[in-house]
Amino acid sequence: MRTRLIASVLVICLCAAGFWYVTRAPAGPAPTPPAGPTPDLSGFARALAPRDFAFPLDHGPHFDYQTEWWYYTGNLTAETGEHFGFQLTFFRRGLTPGAPAAPAGLSTNQIYFAHFALTDVAGGQHRGVERFSRGAGGLAGASGAPFQVWLEDWRAEALNADGSAVRVRAREGDALGLDLDLRAVKPIVAHGDRGLSPKSEQPGNASYYLSYTRLAADGTITARGQTFRVSGSAWFDHEWSTSALGPQGLGWDWFSLQLSDGRELMFFQIRRADGGIEAVSGGTLVEPDGRTTRLPAAAVQIDVLATWTSPATRSQYPARWRISVPEAQLELEVEPWLPAQEMQLTFTYWEGAVKVTGLSAGAPVAGDGYVELTGYSGSMQGVF
Protein backbone atom coordinates (compact mmCIF):
# COMPACT_ATOMS: atom_id res chain seq x y z
CA MET A 1 0.00 0.00 0.00
CA ARG A 2 1.94 1.58 1.83
CA THR A 3 0.62 4.60 3.63
CA ARG A 4 2.70 2.88 6.26
CA LEU A 5 2.30 4.35 9.68
CA ILE A 6 2.48 7.99 8.69
CA ALA A 7 0.61 8.46 11.94
CA SER A 8 3.67 7.24 13.84
CA VAL A 9 5.83 9.79 12.16
CA LEU A 10 3.25 12.52 12.72
CA VAL A 11 3.24 11.82 16.46
CA ILE A 12 6.99 12.23 16.51
CA CYS A 13 7.31 15.20 14.21
CA LEU A 14 4.32 17.41 14.84
CA CYS A 15 5.21 21.04 14.21
CA ALA A 16 6.75 22.84 17.18
CA ALA A 17 7.64 19.66 19.03
CA GLY A 18 9.43 18.43 15.92
CA PHE A 19 11.49 21.60 15.55
CA TRP A 20 12.52 21.41 19.19
CA TYR A 21 13.51 17.77 18.81
CA VAL A 22 15.83 18.25 15.83
CA THR A 23 17.62 21.30 17.20
CA ARG A 24 18.24 20.25 20.80
CA ALA A 25 21.51 18.68 21.90
CA PRO A 26 21.55 14.84 21.87
CA ALA A 27 20.78 13.40 25.29
CA GLY A 28 20.46 9.64 25.22
CA PRO A 29 17.49 7.62 23.95
CA ALA A 30 14.75 9.69 22.31
CA PRO A 31 11.56 10.13 24.34
CA THR A 32 8.16 10.31 22.68
CA PRO A 33 7.50 14.03 22.05
CA PRO A 34 4.07 15.43 22.90
CA ALA A 35 1.40 15.58 20.24
CA GLY A 36 0.66 18.96 18.74
CA PRO A 37 -1.58 20.61 16.14
CA THR A 38 -2.13 19.25 12.67
CA PRO A 39 1.06 19.93 10.67
CA ASP A 40 1.13 22.55 7.93
CA LEU A 41 1.14 20.91 4.49
CA SER A 42 1.59 24.18 2.57
CA GLY A 43 4.55 24.20 0.23
CA PHE A 44 4.85 20.42 0.02
CA ALA A 45 4.26 18.69 -3.31
CA ARG A 46 1.30 16.33 -3.73
CA ALA A 47 1.07 13.05 -5.65
CA LEU A 48 -1.47 14.12 -8.27
CA ALA A 49 -0.53 12.42 -11.56
CA PRO A 50 1.73 9.68 -12.93
CA ARG A 51 5.34 10.67 -13.46
CA ASP A 52 8.48 9.26 -15.00
CA PHE A 53 11.05 7.57 -12.76
CA ALA A 54 14.83 7.51 -13.10
CA PHE A 55 17.13 5.20 -11.17
CA PRO A 56 19.09 5.24 -8.96
CA LEU A 57 17.92 8.81 -8.17
CA ASP A 58 14.32 7.79 -7.49
CA HIS A 59 15.49 5.21 -4.97
CA GLY A 60 16.68 8.19 -2.96
CA PRO A 61 14.81 10.90 -1.04
CA HIS A 62 12.13 13.22 -2.44
CA PHE A 63 12.40 16.23 -0.16
CA ASP A 64 9.51 18.13 -1.81
CA TYR A 65 7.14 15.55 -0.28
CA GLN A 66 6.50 15.44 3.43
CA THR A 67 6.73 11.72 4.17
CA GLU A 68 8.76 8.88 2.66
CA TRP A 69 9.61 5.30 3.59
CA TRP A 70 11.89 2.48 2.48
CA TYR A 71 10.51 -0.92 3.53
CA TYR A 72 12.38 -4.24 3.49
CA THR A 73 10.62 -7.45 4.52
CA GLY A 74 11.35 -11.10 3.83
CA ASN A 75 11.33 -14.75 4.78
CA LEU A 76 14.59 -16.61 5.38
CA THR A 77 15.68 -20.18 6.08
CA ALA A 78 18.82 -21.00 8.04
CA GLU A 79 21.28 -23.68 6.93
CA THR A 80 20.16 -25.55 10.05
CA GLY A 81 16.49 -25.35 8.99
CA GLU A 82 15.08 -22.55 11.18
CA HIS A 83 12.63 -20.10 9.60
CA PHE A 84 12.89 -16.33 10.16
CA GLY A 85 10.97 -13.28 9.04
CA PHE A 86 12.51 -9.80 9.02
CA GLN A 87 11.39 -6.19 8.71
CA LEU A 88 13.69 -3.18 8.37
CA THR A 89 11.98 0.15 7.68
CA PHE A 90 13.30 3.69 7.32
CA PHE A 91 10.95 6.70 7.46
CA ARG A 92 11.79 10.27 6.47
CA ARG A 93 9.61 13.16 7.64
CA GLY A 94 10.05 16.70 6.32
CA LEU A 95 9.21 19.51 8.74
CA THR A 96 9.46 22.05 5.90
CA PRO A 97 9.57 21.49 2.12
CA GLY A 98 12.84 21.07 0.29
CA ALA A 99 16.22 19.49 0.86
CA PRO A 100 18.15 20.21 4.04
CA ALA A 101 20.29 23.30 3.94
CA ALA A 102 24.06 23.05 3.99
CA PRO A 103 25.20 21.37 7.22
CA ALA A 104 24.99 23.69 10.21
CA GLY A 105 25.65 21.67 13.32
CA LEU A 106 22.67 19.53 14.23
CA SER A 107 19.97 21.79 12.79
CA THR A 108 17.84 20.17 10.09
CA ASN A 109 14.34 20.10 8.63
CA GLN A 110 14.34 16.28 8.40
CA ILE A 111 13.41 13.62 10.97
CA TYR A 112 14.28 9.94 10.44
CA PHE A 113 12.53 7.06 12.17
CA ALA A 114 13.20 3.33 11.79
CA HIS A 115 11.74 -0.05 12.79
CA PHE A 116 13.62 -3.34 12.93
CA ALA A 117 11.95 -6.66 13.73
CA LEU A 118 12.73 -10.37 13.58
CA THR A 119 10.31 -13.29 13.71
CA ASP A 120 12.04 -16.40 15.05
CA VAL A 121 9.66 -19.27 14.31
CA ALA A 122 11.66 -22.04 15.98
CA GLY A 123 12.20 -19.86 19.05
CA GLY A 124 8.54 -18.84 19.08
CA GLN A 125 9.51 -15.16 19.36
CA HIS A 126 8.88 -11.88 17.57
CA ARG A 127 10.78 -8.78 18.63
CA GLY A 128 10.53 -5.25 17.26
CA VAL A 129 12.64 -2.18 18.13
CA GLU A 130 12.70 1.41 16.91
CA ARG A 131 15.03 4.38 16.67
CA PHE A 132 14.68 8.11 15.97
CA SER A 133 17.21 10.66 14.79
CA ARG A 134 17.65 13.95 12.99
CA GLY A 135 18.90 14.16 9.41
CA ALA A 136 22.07 15.99 10.38
CA GLY A 137 25.52 15.37 11.74
CA GLY A 138 25.73 12.05 9.91
CA LEU A 139 23.17 10.59 12.32
CA ALA A 140 20.60 9.75 9.63
CA GLY A 141 20.00 10.50 5.98
CA ALA A 142 19.39 9.24 2.46
CA SER A 143 20.76 9.74 -1.05
CA GLY A 144 19.94 8.49 -4.52
CA ALA A 145 23.29 8.35 -6.32
CA PRO A 146 24.60 6.17 -4.86
CA PHE A 147 21.46 4.91 -3.15
CA GLN A 148 21.67 4.67 0.61
CA VAL A 149 19.45 5.31 3.61
CA TRP A 150 20.59 5.04 7.21
CA LEU A 151 19.83 5.79 10.82
CA GLU A 152 22.97 5.45 12.91
CA ASP A 153 24.28 1.91 12.22
CA TRP A 154 21.03 0.67 10.66
CA ARG A 155 21.65 0.96 6.93
CA ALA A 156 20.60 0.02 3.41
CA GLU A 157 23.18 0.80 0.73
CA ALA A 158 23.51 -0.05 -2.95
CA LEU A 159 25.84 -2.77 -4.15
CA ASN A 160 25.50 -1.83 -7.82
CA ALA A 161 24.98 1.27 -9.96
CA ASP A 162 21.19 1.15 -10.41
CA GLY A 163 20.36 0.29 -6.80
CA SER A 164 18.71 -3.06 -7.60
CA ALA A 165 21.11 -4.81 -5.21
CA VAL A 166 21.60 -3.60 -1.64
CA ARG A 167 23.16 -4.58 1.63
CA VAL A 168 20.89 -4.12 4.67
CA ARG A 169 22.25 -4.11 8.20
CA ALA A 170 20.78 -3.58 11.65
CA ARG A 171 21.75 -4.63 15.15
CA GLU A 172 20.29 -4.14 18.59
CA GLY A 173 22.75 -5.30 21.23
CA ASP A 174 24.10 -8.83 20.97
CA ALA A 175 20.75 -10.63 20.72
CA LEU A 176 19.18 -9.15 17.57
CA GLY A 177 20.94 -8.62 14.25
CA LEU A 178 20.60 -8.61 10.47
CA ASP A 179 23.21 -8.48 7.70
CA LEU A 180 21.86 -9.40 4.26
CA ASP A 181 22.66 -8.90 0.60
CA LEU A 182 19.46 -8.47 -1.43
CA ARG A 183 19.50 -8.72 -5.25
CA ALA A 184 16.45 -8.10 -7.43
CA VAL A 185 15.53 -11.00 -9.72
CA LYS A 186 12.70 -9.03 -11.43
CA PRO A 187 12.33 -5.46 -12.69
CA ILE A 188 10.99 -2.77 -10.41
CA VAL A 189 7.18 -2.51 -10.28
CA ALA A 190 5.26 0.79 -10.41
CA HIS A 191 1.96 0.17 -8.60
CA GLY A 192 -1.39 1.81 -9.29
CA ASP A 193 -1.49 4.10 -12.32
CA ARG A 194 2.14 3.94 -13.49
CA GLY A 195 3.34 4.45 -9.93
CA LEU A 196 0.57 6.76 -8.66
CA SER A 197 -1.23 4.90 -5.87
CA PRO A 198 -4.41 6.66 -4.63
CA LYS A 199 -5.60 6.08 -1.06
CA SER A 200 -8.93 7.96 -1.23
CA GLU A 201 -11.09 9.69 -3.82
CA GLN A 202 -9.76 13.16 -2.93
CA PRO A 203 -7.06 14.38 -5.39
CA GLY A 204 -3.62 14.34 -3.83
CA ASN A 205 -4.46 11.70 -1.22
CA ALA A 206 -2.00 9.36 -2.90
CA SER A 207 1.59 8.21 -2.95
CA TYR A 208 4.17 7.26 -5.51
CA TYR A 209 4.72 3.56 -4.90
CA LEU A 210 7.53 1.37 -6.28
CA SER A 211 8.57 -2.19 -5.36
CA TYR A 212 11.09 -4.88 -6.04
CA THR A 213 8.69 -7.77 -5.43
CA ARG A 214 11.30 -10.54 -5.38
CA LEU A 215 14.87 -10.15 -4.18
CA ALA A 216 17.23 -13.06 -3.54
CA ALA A 217 18.47 -12.75 0.04
CA ASP A 218 21.68 -14.13 1.53
CA GLY A 219 23.52 -13.34 4.75
CA THR A 220 23.19 -13.74 8.50
CA ILE A 221 20.56 -13.32 11.22
CA THR A 222 21.32 -13.00 14.92
CA ALA A 223 18.65 -14.28 17.31
CA ARG A 224 18.65 -15.96 20.72
CA GLY A 225 22.32 -14.99 21.02
CA GLN A 226 23.21 -17.12 17.99
CA THR A 227 24.18 -16.15 14.44
CA PHE A 228 22.54 -18.13 11.64
CA ARG A 229 23.58 -18.29 8.00
CA VAL A 230 20.38 -17.72 6.01
CA SER A 231 18.99 -17.39 2.50
CA GLY A 232 15.54 -16.69 1.13
CA SER A 233 13.44 -14.06 -0.55
CA ALA A 234 12.76 -10.41 0.26
CA TRP A 235 10.49 -7.56 -0.85
CA PHE A 236 11.27 -3.83 -1.08
CA ASP A 237 8.69 -1.03 -0.99
CA HIS A 238 9.49 2.65 -1.53
CA GLU A 239 6.74 5.27 -1.20
CA TRP A 240 6.59 9.03 -0.87
CA SER A 241 3.63 11.36 -0.39
CA THR A 242 2.31 14.42 1.42
CA SER A 243 -1.19 13.23 2.30
CA ALA A 244 -2.81 9.82 2.22
CA LEU A 245 -6.00 8.61 3.87
CA GLY A 246 -9.29 10.44 3.40
CA PRO A 247 -11.54 11.54 6.28
CA GLN A 248 -13.29 8.14 6.48
CA GLY A 249 -10.06 6.14 6.60
CA LEU A 250 -9.86 3.82 9.60
CA GLY A 251 -6.88 1.55 8.82
CA TRP A 252 -5.60 -0.87 6.23
CA ASP A 253 -4.73 -4.49 5.53
CA TRP A 254 -1.71 -4.92 3.22
CA PHE A 255 -0.46 -8.19 1.70
CA SER A 256 2.80 -8.96 -0.14
CA LEU A 257 2.87 -12.61 -1.23
CA GLN A 258 5.58 -14.49 -3.14
CA LEU A 259 4.26 -17.67 -4.73
CA SER A 260 5.99 -20.88 -5.82
CA ASP A 261 4.56 -20.49 -9.35
CA GLY A 262 6.87 -17.48 -9.80
CA ARG A 263 4.19 -14.83 -9.30
CA GLU A 264 3.83 -12.14 -6.63
CA LEU A 265 0.67 -10.53 -5.34
CA MET A 266 0.48 -7.14 -3.64
CA PHE A 267 -2.95 -6.07 -2.42
CA PHE A 268 -4.22 -3.50 0.07
CA GLN A 269 -7.66 -2.66 1.34
CA ILE A 270 -8.36 0.55 3.24
CA ARG A 271 -11.05 0.05 5.85
CA ARG A 272 -13.50 2.89 6.42
CA ALA A 273 -15.08 4.05 9.66
CA ASP A 274 -18.53 3.26 8.20
CA GLY A 275 -17.57 -0.39 7.74
CA GLY A 276 -16.88 -0.19 4.03
CA ILE A 277 -13.73 -0.44 1.95
CA GLU A 278 -12.28 2.52 0.03
CA ALA A 279 -13.08 2.08 -3.66
CA VAL A 280 -9.47 2.95 -4.58
CA SER A 281 -8.14 -0.10 -2.71
CA GLY A 282 -6.33 -2.50 -5.03
CA GLY A 283 -3.11 -4.19 -5.92
CA THR A 284 -0.77 -5.67 -8.51
CA LEU A 285 -0.17 -9.19 -9.81
CA VAL A 286 3.39 -9.73 -11.06
CA GLU A 287 4.02 -12.55 -13.54
CA PRO A 288 7.17 -14.72 -13.55
CA ASP A 289 8.60 -12.62 -16.40
CA GLY A 290 7.90 -9.35 -14.58
CA ARG A 291 4.76 -8.32 -16.50
CA THR A 292 2.16 -6.70 -14.24
CA THR A 293 -1.63 -6.56 -14.01
CA ARG A 294 -3.34 -3.87 -11.98
CA LEU A 295 -6.04 -5.32 -9.71
CA PRO A 296 -8.98 -3.12 -8.68
CA ALA A 297 -10.70 -3.73 -5.36
CA ALA A 298 -13.45 -5.83 -6.96
CA ALA A 299 -10.90 -8.25 -8.46
CA VAL A 300 -9.83 -9.65 -5.08
CA GLN A 301 -12.01 -11.27 -2.40
CA ILE A 302 -10.61 -11.46 1.14
CA ASP A 303 -12.32 -13.52 3.85
CA VAL A 304 -11.09 -13.58 7.45
CA LEU A 305 -10.97 -17.15 8.77
CA ALA A 306 -9.56 -16.59 12.27
CA THR A 307 -8.52 -13.83 14.67
CA TRP A 308 -5.84 -13.31 17.32
CA THR A 309 -6.14 -11.06 20.38
CA SER A 310 -2.98 -9.43 21.70
CA PRO A 311 -2.51 -10.21 25.40
CA ALA A 312 -0.60 -6.93 25.77
CA THR A 313 -2.93 -4.44 24.03
CA ARG A 314 -6.18 -6.50 23.82
CA SER A 315 -6.34 -5.52 20.13
CA GLN A 316 -7.98 -8.16 17.95
CA TYR A 317 -6.40 -8.79 14.52
CA PRO A 318 -7.29 -11.05 11.61
CA ALA A 319 -5.03 -14.11 11.82
CA ARG A 320 -5.88 -16.23 8.78
CA TRP A 321 -7.35 -15.29 5.41
CA ARG A 322 -8.77 -16.76 2.25
CA ILE A 323 -7.76 -14.67 -0.77
CA SER A 324 -9.39 -15.28 -4.16
CA VAL A 325 -8.31 -13.67 -7.43
CA PRO A 326 -10.62 -15.29 -10.01
CA GLU A 327 -9.11 -13.66 -13.11
CA ALA A 328 -5.68 -14.96 -12.07
CA GLN A 329 -7.05 -18.41 -11.09
CA LEU A 330 -5.69 -17.99 -7.58
CA GLU A 331 -7.30 -19.45 -4.45
CA LEU A 332 -5.00 -18.87 -1.49
CA GLU A 333 -4.99 -19.36 2.26
CA VAL A 334 -2.65 -17.08 4.20
CA GLU A 335 -1.61 -17.76 7.80
CA PRO A 336 0.99 -16.11 10.09
CA TRP A 337 4.11 -18.09 10.88
CA LEU A 338 3.46 -16.87 14.44
CA PRO A 339 0.25 -15.14 15.55
CA ALA A 340 2.08 -12.82 17.98
CA GLN A 341 3.83 -10.40 15.60
CA GLU A 342 2.41 -7.16 16.97
CA MET A 343 4.72 -4.13 16.85
CA GLN A 344 4.30 -2.45 20.23
CA LEU A 345 6.34 0.66 19.51
CA THR A 346 5.48 4.36 19.40
CA PHE A 347 2.48 3.27 17.37
CA THR A 348 0.92 -0.19 17.72
CA TYR A 349 0.31 -2.26 14.61
CA TRP A 350 0.69 -5.85 13.42
CA GLU A 351 3.32 -6.71 10.84
CA GLY A 352 4.52 -10.23 10.33
CA ALA A 353 5.75 -13.11 8.25
CA VAL A 354 3.07 -15.33 6.71
CA LYS A 355 2.93 -18.62 4.81
CA VAL A 356 0.72 -19.36 1.81
CA THR A 357 -0.97 -22.51 0.51
CA GLY A 358 -3.62 -22.98 -2.15
CA LEU A 359 -4.24 -23.38 -5.86
CA SER A 360 -2.89 -21.61 -8.93
CA ALA A 361 -4.84 -22.55 -12.09
CA GLY A 362 -5.94 -25.70 -10.24
CA ALA A 363 -2.41 -26.81 -9.31
CA PRO A 364 -1.02 -26.70 -5.75
CA VAL A 365 0.89 -23.54 -4.91
CA ALA A 366 2.76 -22.43 -1.79
CA GLY A 367 4.65 -19.36 -0.74
CA ASP A 368 5.67 -16.83 1.88
CA GLY A 369 4.99 -13.17 2.43
CA TYR A 370 4.31 -10.32 4.81
CA VAL A 371 1.09 -8.74 6.08
CA GLU A 372 0.59 -5.34 7.71
CA LEU A 373 -2.53 -4.49 9.73
CA THR A 374 -3.27 -1.01 11.10
CA GLY A 375 -6.28 0.61 12.72
CA TYR A 376 -7.02 -2.35 14.99
CA SER A 377 -5.41 -0.77 18.05
CA GLY A 378 -6.91 2.67 17.47
CA SER A 379 -8.49 4.41 14.51
CA MET A 380 -6.30 6.16 11.96
CA GLN A 381 -9.26 8.33 10.95
CA GLY A 382 -8.40 12.02 10.96
CA VAL A 383 -4.82 11.45 12.09
CA PHE A 384 -3.25 12.25 8.71
Secondary structure, 3 states (H helix, E strand, C coil): CCCCCHHHHHHHHCHHHHHHHHHCCCCCCCCCCCCCCCCCCCCCCCCCCCCCCCCCHHHCCCCCCCEEEEEEEEEEEECCCCEEEEEEEEEEEECCCCCCCCCECCECCEEEEEEEEEEECCCCEEEEEEEEEECCCCCEEEEECCEEEEECCEEEEECCCCCCEEEEEEEECCCEEEEEEEEECCCCEECCECCEEECCCCCCEEEEEEEEEEEEEEEEEEECCEEEEEEEEEEEEEEEEEECCCCCEEEEEEEEEEECCCCEEEEEEEEECCCCECCCCEEEEECCCCCEEEEEHHHCEEEEEEEEECCCCCCEEEEEEEEEEHHHCEEEEEEECCCCCEEECCCEEEEEEEEEEEEECCEEEEEEEEEEECCCCCCCCCCC
